[in-house]
Amino acid sequence: MSAMMEVEIIDAEERLRLAMLASDVDTLDGLLAPELMFTNHLGQLLRKQDDLAAHRSGMLKLAQLLPSERQVQIHGEVALVSVRMQLSGTYDSQPAQGDFRFTRVWAVASGGGWHIVAAHAVLVN
């Protein structure tokens, strides 16, 4: 694994975390691939526009995202990330919190840099 690529992915993961906390739609727009497929912890398939709309409208407000147990694998121009995340906030004005595991697939974007093409979340019991 390229140490430099791993550093780039860890940096991108941190920019994603901070953008999610701030509902920074501009930064999220750059980090999420146009073709994003995100399967949430309820099994629902969401697209990039769904994720951005939840942040833009205030439907999703995150107060805390604490990562742990992060693993990164680099495979050419694709990176796989598994990270455990303590999450708290609100969704549709209802409290939302829990211990989640996220798996993300990062790929090199056509303009350079990395963006997420697929992601999956599961609630850890």
N, C-alpha and C positions, 0 to 999 in steps of 0.2 A: 504494500500500500504506500502510495506517495504521501510522505509526511506533510508536504505543502498542501496537497488536496484535502487531507483530513483537517488541517487548520482552516482552510477555506469553508469546509462544510460546517465545522463547529462555529465559525463566525456567522455563517448564514443562518444556522439554527438560533443563535443568540439574537440576530436581527429579527428573525421571525417571532421569537418569544416577546421581544420588546414591542414590536409592531402590533401583536395580538393584544398585549396589555393596554396599549394606547389607542387601540382601534385605528391605527394609522393605515388607512385604506390605500394611500399612494405607495407606501413601502410594501404592503401585502400584495398589491397589484403587480409589483416587480418580482416578488418572490414566488408567486403562484403562476404556473404555466397556464396558458389559455385552455389547454385540454385537460386540466386537473380533474382527477377522479378522487373524491374523498368519501370513504365509507365511515360514517360516524359510529359511535358506540351503540346506537339503536338499529344499525344495519341499513340506514338510509344512505343512498348515494347522492352526494352533493357535488356541484360543479363550482368553478371559480366564482361565477357571478352570485351564487347562493351565499358563499362565504363572505364575499365583499359586502353584499347587501345586509347581512346580519350585523356586521360591524358598522356599516354606514348608518343604518337606521337606529342603532342603539339597542336592538333586540338582544345582542350578545355583548355583555360587559364583563370583562375579566379583571379580577382584583389581584389574583395571585396565580403564578405559574412557576412552580419550583421543580426544576429538572433533577433527575438522579438516574443512575444506572444506564448511562448513554453508551451505546456501542455504534461504531461507524465502520462500514465496509466500503471500499472503493473497488469498482469493477469497470475499468476503462473510463468512459465519460458518464458513468452512473454511480451514485453513492446511495447506500442503504443506511438508514438511521433507525435505531430503536431506542426510545427514551421513555423512562417512567416520569410522570409529571403529576405533582399535587396541584390541583386546579380548584379555584373558587371564584365565584362571580354570580352573575344572574343571566338567565335566558328567558326572554319573554316575561320579564319582571318577576320570575320565580328564582329562588336560590338554586344555585348549581354548584356542586362541589364533589370532589372525589379524587381517587387515586387512579390515574389512567396510564395506559401504555400506548404510545403512538409509534407507528412505523411509517416512515416517509421514504419516498424514492425521489432523489434529487438527480437531475440531468443537466448537462451543459446546455445553456440556452443558445439560440442562434446568434444573439448579439454578445455572447460571452457571459461569464458568471454562471451561477447555478439557479435553477428554479425547481419547484416541486411539481412532479407530474402525477404522483399518486400518493395517497396517505390512507391510513386506517387507524381507528381508535378503538380501544376496548377498556372497559371499566375493570380494574383489578380488585378482586375480592379479598 
